[in-house]
Every structure is written in structure tokens, then in C-alpha cells.
């Protein structure tokens, strides 16, 4: 605790009227080498008791939950490190401490209990620090504040489906306000990994397969979270999503050009456009170089090129992994020196490689003290900017009013509902959808079948507290009210008799419930079957971290369940609730309706039911393709010509069943009237691209207008299509609006043969439509002049303006 009485002219570091840079210079001069090293470490106190949970009744053997006898990790090898005799907090903070790890996200603590623990831990750190320097408190926040009783928003893949940066920013701001109110300074989100293989378990944590979509939504999340006073952490930097065979932590066989053009743009956007405060390294090695030991990535690119001035934190135990998993370091001490030199500033979640052995290496001449100073300066500068070193700051003050914090407020739930509704993707209305409304048949009996109809946990991602921590505490329930789809449909269709059977579990081979489900469906007017994923961690789910898929078949016997229900002859509406796209070629054309819901969060049941009934007009669009065959992958839509279609050169056809950007509505739209302000622009010019979008149906609706580019000829192979801009447009029946994209030539830049980014002269196809496969508006744009090399001064965003409402057509 820093007392105001200590403030004097000489103690510049305590003077808020001085610049942060002057304050950190003064403070560094006062710290011993051991104290500087102390600022680079962290301590996960509650990990000591969280890995095994509390005594409780085992889960129902027929459920999808884990056996309580099993160890439940929330980070890789958590149980191993928890059992390795990590220092007590008092000892870990003997020379000061950089971070306190996951005070709220490790155990089911109420806000008041968590706040009391924050205060307790901060007092230990302050009292053990000679100058009384507090720690930064960090927490996960991917689907909301990862805390007991906190709102569970849709998974990040659902944010991608909204194509709505403003909504993502509002959601992040709400998450940040809750975290800040409880003394949390840094959130470990957003995930900016671009999907490269749908089998990867962490697809649910991403915002999709297109770098521009991920960039826009990721930057919006950063603005929202940091606007609420909580530092955002970009992860996983970089290449994690492109592991060989989609295996978690697998090596990444990727060249630098693909890394620069596909993987890095969201990180650059979040740094340059949103001012992200922190970055977390990836576990992966790219072309043999682990990210945590790569100075080109962590220093040359991130800092020297992009101008990043925040902190780089390690992913959990990524530093000792340099020795134990990557074998580029002899031991944890060697790994610490390697990571520090590469550009990592803080080791999470506990101090292993960044311990006092770093000071010993400096003393022995094996490590330059300037490298320690560099990292300590960055950490302390953040603490100063967060106000932790201001006179009068106290741990108690940081959580003042915690008892009154409502983590699942009505406002939060309303925001979660809106996010869920805008993320649901109608793939095919078929003959059955919507289930209600004028002119629709009245269904007296509706069979609701499937594991995702029965278990509300299927609506939540692996970093949602109910799936992340609470499986170890079965007596705690979910901590928040989460209706099932059965409940929601009963509310949505009050005049119908709703009957239900699970049919099968999400995973496993138990077919004992199939007969009941088939009989129930055969006796109904219509059947809704909800199948997909149950998120978990490290093998305790069908989706999530460490839950990678061998192929894109629906898990377990769910595919068989759907097939047998369709064979009854009853119209069957299939709802896929999942964290990744599954191959639906066996279903499309046979189902009476098809809906994709990407883990829509605690309000997901009402959102899905609303779309099924027709009360909610679907407006979600696919942030990933949906394939026809479970094995025709791993390619995403960002492919050169040889990566798309089947031109008689392979027995495998990767053409998707539903393309990137696809989504239907209960009304209809036409996009036409393409105009370019110029047919030719210089390689440093810009062009305005205008189209008209019209709602030609009888209901209000939202179209997502999408701009794509195709580079006809280039010095390296280029994607056949790449998203360059998008806009959500709300339209009343028969209403038209004008959408204008302002495209700068910089947005056509790519990494050339010499690994420098270039804007080349030549012809570009400009295409506008409603998905990557529905582009009715096409024009030719010629770039003229000399090739132009571009760097960090280049334009990253395609501004878009929606105007001019007109009625009638």
C-alpha cells in the first residue's frame, strides 16, 4: 500500500503529475536487480487447490460430464505443475511480484469471496515488497468474465457469425466493467487466431477463418475491454491455429509469407488501430522456431515494426515448455533467459523460468541486465498507467462495492441475448421453418430431441465458467440460470404439446435411447433435433482446448440419431449447436430445416427458439465454411486456384456445402447497382465502391453486404477470393439502402517473393454480394503506376457507409 505521506519531490515514481516515463525511470533506479526480476513473475495461489476440486457426488454416468475421479485441468499440465511444490505466495513475492493469476477463475467464489481473496493476496505482495508495489490481477474473459455466477456470452466463433463489430465492442465493455469493479486489471482475451483447420479444438475460441473479419471484431473487443479500464491480451501470437493435423500444440508447417498475410493481420490491427495493452505468445513452433523464443516475432515484428509498447506475457507454462516440449533450451533456467531475450516480459501463471536465477545469470555475465530492465520497465509502466502506484491506492479500494456487483445483471443478459440472436445462422428454411406465424401450419405436437436440447452446457464454450471450472463441483450447478432448448420452445410455442427425449449423449456409442427418440418423432407433427458439441478441456469435451477432432463427422452417434429421425417421415428440423463446423452433406436436402448455432451462450435457447418460431429474423452469417464431406478438408476459403474446386486433378473435392459468409433469412434481398467512382486508381489511390441492397420480401430483415477482391495476376499465388469489407444493413420490407465502401489500394497489398509487402499494378476483380459464393455484382478495377512497397503506414480498414433509405422497387 502506497501512502500519500511518502510523496516527495525526490520520489518522482509516486507523483501522478509526472509523466509515466519519468516515474518509471525513477522507480527503476531505486530497484535492486532482484526486485526488477520479481516484477517479471507471477503466482497462481488457487491452483494449489483447484486441480482436484472438492469432494462431491460423481456425475451421472449417463451424462456427458467427466468422472469426478479424473483430474480436471484448465491449463495444460496444470496438475503436474500444481504438484511440483510451487512457492508459497509469501516466498514468491519476496522481491515483489508482477501478476496474480486467476483469483476468480479457479474456484467457485462469490464476488465478495473473490474480492476478499484479491485483497488478501495483494496485501501479501505489498508487504513483501520493499517499496510496496502491488501486482496486476489477470483473469480469463473469452465468453465473459470467467467467474462464478458471471454472464456467459456466446463463444467467439458466434461473434464472428454476427459480422457486428459494434455489438462485440459493447459486449467487451460490459465484460470489462464487471472485471474492473472486482479489482481485475488484465483480461486474457481476445483470441485472434485465424482458423486454418476446422478439426482444431479451439475453433470455438476464434472469430473465424478470414483475417479481415477477425481483425475488425478483435479490434472492437480490445476497444471495449480497454475502454472499461481492463487491459486486453491478444492471443495466441502467432500461428497456433495452423498446427499440423489440427493437433493442439502441434508444430506449424507454415512459411513466413502465409504467416504475415493470414495469421498476423488481426494482431497488427489490434495493436495499431485499437492500442492493445498486452500480447500472449503461442505455444506452437512455426517452421521449427517456438513463438516464445522468437525475437523476430516478439521484438522485430511486434515492437520494432508495429510499435507495440505494452507487455508480452507467456501463455501458461510456455517458458518451461521451451525445454520440456520444444527442446530448444536445456532446462527451465535456460528457457527463461531465452524467452526474456526474445521479448517475453512476464511469465504466467507461476514463476519458473523467470525466477531469481535470472539475477544470477546477470551476475555471472551470461545475461545482459539491460534485458531485465527492458521487461521490468514495461511491467512497471503498465502498473503506473493502471494507477497501482498512485498515492492512496489500496487493495480494498480496488474492490470497493464488490458486494453490490451483479455479475449476471439484466443488462448483461439482454446483451447476451442480442449477441446470440444475431449469431444464429439459418442455413435452410426448408418446408418447416418458421414453425409459427401467419400462413404457417399449426403444430399440436412437437418432438424436441437430442443432447443439445437437453443440456444447456452445450450453449457455452470451454472458457465459460460452467464448463471450465464447475465440472469439478457438481453440487454448484451452473451458477446462473440457463434454460434448455426444451424450456425455450415451450415458451415460444405455448399452444403446442412439447415432448422430448435425449436420444443419445454428445459423445460415446450408447444407442439405447435411439428407439425412444424415433418413436416420439414418428408420433409428432414436427421434430426439432439439436445436436453438436459439449465443450470441455483436454479430452473432457467434443470441442475446446485439447479436444481436437479426427474428422468433421458429428460426434458420437448423433449423425445416426439424425438419420433415423429423418427416416420416420416426420418433418425434421436439424439444429447444430457447435464450436466448429461439421460436415452436413448427409443431412442437407433431407431435413425440413437446417440451423447452425455457434455456442450461443446462456441466452442461446431463447435465441434459437426465436429463430425457429420466426419471432427472431435470422441474420447470422457463416464465419467458417460448412463442408459436405467430413474428410474434405483442412482447407478454408482462403485458397489459391489449386486449393478450390475439383478440376479433374483429385478425387477430393473441397467445394463447401455452405460457403464463408452464407446465411439465409425469412425475407429476401437483392444486391445490385454496382458503381465504382473510378475504373483506374494509382497504387496509392482509393476508390469508392457503391451498391444498392433491397429487401424484396415482406418482413423486416438484415443483410450482410460483403466486398471481395480477386487479384487476377500476381508475383505469388493469391487467394481466389478474399474479404475486403462488410456491412450489416437493416431493412424494412421493400426498402433499399446504398452501401459505399472506400477501398484504398493498400488493402490489395500482399507479401511478395522478397517477403516485403507490395501493392502491384494490374487488374483486380471487385465483387459484392451476400457470401463468398453469391457475388452478383462484379467490376474490373485497374491499379496503375509502379509497384509500391508498404509498411506500417498502410491503410488497414475499409470504411463503409450505409445511407439513403428508399421505399418501393
Buried (B, 14 or more C-beta within 10 A) or exposed (E): BBEEEEBEEEBBBBBEEBEBEBBBBBBBEEBEBBBBBBBBBBBBBBBBEBBBBBEEEEBEEEBBBBEBEEBBBBBBBBBEBBEEEBBEBEEBBBBBBBBBBBBBBBBBBBBBBBBBBBBEBBBBBBEBBBBBBBBBBBBBBBBBBBBBBBBBBBBBBBBBBBBBBEBBBBBBBBBBBBBBBBBBBBBBBBBBBBBBBBBBBBBBBBBBBBBBBBBBBBBBBBBBBBBBBBBBBBBBBBBBBBBEEBBBBBBBBBEEBBBBBBBBBBBBBBBBBBBBBBBBBBBBBBEEBBBBBBBBBBBEBBBEBBEBEBBBBBBBBBBBBBBBBBEBBEEBBBBBBBBBBBBBBBBBBBBBBBBBBBBBBBEEEEBEBEBBBBBBBBBBBBBBBBBBBBBEBBBBEBBEEBEEBBBBBEEBBEBBBBBBBBBBBBBBBBEBBBBBEEEEEEBEBBBBBBBBBBBBBBBBBBBBBBBBBBBBBBEBEBBBEBBBBBBBBBBBBEEBEBBBBBBBBBBEEEBEBBEEBBEBBBEBBBBBBBBBBBBBBBBBBBBBBBBBBEEBBBBBBBBBBBBBBBEBEBBBBBBBBBBBBBBBBBBBEBBBBBBBBBBBBBBBBBBBBBBBBBBBBBBBBBBBBBBBBBEBBBBBBBBEEEBBBEEEEEEEBBBBBBBBBBBBBBBBBBBEBBEBEEEBBBBBBBBBBBBBBBBBBEBBBBBBBBBBBBBEEBEEBBBBBBBBBBBBBBBBEBBBBBBBBBBBBBBBBBBBEEEEBBBBBBEBBBBBBBBBBEBEBEBEBEBEBEEBEBEEEBBBBBEBEBEEEEEEE
